[in-house]
Amino acid sequence: YAGQITVSSLTRFTSICSVIGSGLIIGILLSKWSKKKKVLNTRDRLLLGMSSIDLVASIANAFDVNAFPADTYGIVGAMGNQATCNLQGFFIQLGFGVPLYNAMLCVYTLLIVRMKWTDKFIAVRIEPFMHVIVLGYTLTTATLGLVLDLYNSNGSFCWIEMYPHDCAFAGYVKCIRGENAGLYQWIFAGVVLISCFVIIITSMSIIYLFIRKNVQKMKERYGESSVVNKTQLQEVGKQAFLYVAAFIITFIWPMLVAIERQLSIKPPFWQNLFLSFFFTFQGFWNFIIFIRPEYNWVRRRNKEKSSLWALGTAIRRATKSP
């Protein structure tokens, strides 16, 4: 059981880090709102929604196998029942609102940068639909998971899974719960992840190419001393790359496991290890990307200070930024 204990310990550690990351984003945004005594802008509200969902999903992940029914065979630490398993599965499914909100943030940035739409116009005409899409999809699929008895132990956590384990692949074993689980995994998660990946890649590419084109025009008109320089373009490129990289590194592992399960292939231990580490770390990744511009600004102007001091200062600055 050494491997199982290792995976569980890693899952709890990364889930706690994710709770801290999402909690910090929520704290910064609420502090900004309370200090300025005015409504947050669209970007901040999308971030608040994303971080709130990740917070509850990460807490559910932190319970790990403890949420499994106590009689689950071969699982060390199982001490719950079907109700706790259902609860964990519900909130993990709700957590797929995080990539959806990430995609909405990219669309928002595209509308601001490329389409030149104002935040006020987006807040009134576009933002409500963004929240309806994210919350409508996740709440509906999470609730259907309960109604259709889809939430069962998959060895790592309770989510959409057949019970008994792999019953659909064994002709002599009848599925008691989670019938057609593989199909529902793709409908409830696979489709949305692929869609989000396309939206994020497309949005960030359009934004980067648009800014690059405008930088070139400014250089031709005003020379190398133009306001928007190569360093700023590289910064936009890095930020876009981080959004894409964080998405891929988080969700490639559950996608691979789902594909292997459909092909009746047992995922190797190292893959489960990567799944436990990266999938439950998304709140922390979001915080790193969120605070990175402020952190870099502070570090460039205070090179003699420690990284911890720079991080604390960046967080304080973030509560005051527009």
HUMO-V114873 format. One record per backbone hydrogen bond with DSSP energy under -0.5 kcal/mol. NH is the residue of the N-H (numbers start at 1). CO is the residue of the C=O. Records with the same first field share a line. If there is no record, write none. Layout:
# HUMO-V114873
NH = CO, CO
This chain:
# HUMO-V114873
5 = 1
6 = 2
7 = 3
8 = 4
9 = 5
10 = 6
11 = 7
12 = 8
13 = 9
14 = 10
15 = 11
16 = 12
17 = 13
18 = 14
19 = 15
20 = 16
21 = 17
22 = 18
23 = 19
24 = 20
25 = 21
26 = 22
27 = 23
28 = 24
29 = 25
30 = 26
31 = 27
32 = 28
33 = 29
34 = 30
35 = 31
36 = 32
37 = 33
38 = 33
45 = 41
46 = 42
47 = 43
48 = 44
49 = 45
50 = 46
51 = 47
52 = 48
53 = 49
54 = 50
55 = 51
56 = 52
57 = 53
58 = 54
59 = 55
60 = 56
61 = 57
62 = 58
63 = 59, 60
64 = 61
66 = 63
67 = 64
68 = 65
70 = 80
72 = 69
75 = 72
76 = 74
78 = 75
79 = 66
80 = 68
85 = 81
86 = 82
87 = 83
88 = 84
89 = 85
90 = 86
91 = 87
92 = 88
93 = 89
94 = 90
95 = 91
96 = 93
97 = 94
98 = 95
100 = 96
101 = 97
102 = 98
103 = 99
104 = 100
105 = 101
106 = 102
107 = 103
108 = 104
109 = 105
110 = 106
111 = 107
112 = 108
113 = 109
114 = 110
115 = 110
117 = 111
122 = 118
123 = 119
124 = 120
125 = 121
126 = 122
127 = 122
129 = 126
130 = 126
131 = 127
132 = 128
133 = 129
134 = 130
135 = 131
136 = 131, 132
137 = 133
138 = 134
139 = 135
140 = 136
141 = 137
142 = 138
143 = 139
144 = 140
145 = 141
146 = 142, 143
147 = 143
148 = 144
149 = 146
150 = 145
151 = 145
152 = 150, 159
154 = 157
156 = 157
159 = 152, 157
161 = 150, 159
163 = 177
167 = 164
169 = 166
170 = 166, 167
171 = 169
173 = 170
176 = 163
177 = 163
178 = 149
181 = 178
184 = 180
185 = 181
186 = 182
187 = 183
188 = 184
189 = 185
190 = 185
191 = 186
193 = 189
194 = 190
195 = 191
196 = 192
197 = 193
198 = 194
199 = 195
200 = 196
201 = 197
202 = 198
203 = 199
204 = 200
205 = 201
206 = 202
207 = 203
208 = 204
209 = 205
210 = 206
211 = 207
212 = 208
213 = 209
214 = 210
215 = 211
216 = 212
217 = 213
218 = 214
219 = 215
220 = 216
221 = 217
222 = 218
223 = 218, 219
226 = 223
229 = 227
233 = 229
234 = 230
235 = 231
236 = 232
237 = 233
238 = 234
239 = 235
240 = 236
241 = 237
242 = 238
243 = 239
244 = 240
245 = 241
246 = 242
247 = 243
248 = 244
249 = 245
250 = 246
251 = 247
252 = 248
255 = 251
256 = 252
257 = 253
258 = 254
259 = 255
260 = 256
261 = 257
262 = 258
263 = 259
264 = 261
265 = 260
267 = 265
272 = 268
273 = 269
274 = 270
275 = 271
276 = 272
277 = 273
278 = 274
279 = 275
281 = 278
282 = 279
284 = 281
285 = 281
286 = 282
287 = 283
288 = 284
289 = 285
290 = 286
291 = 287
292 = 288
293 = 289
295 = 291
296 = 292
297 = 293
298 = 294
299 = 295
300 = 296
301 = 297
302 = 298, 299
305 = 302
310 = 306
311 = 307
312 = 308
313 = 309
314 = 310
315 = 311
316 = 312
317 = 313
318 = 314
319 = 315
320 = 317
321 = 317
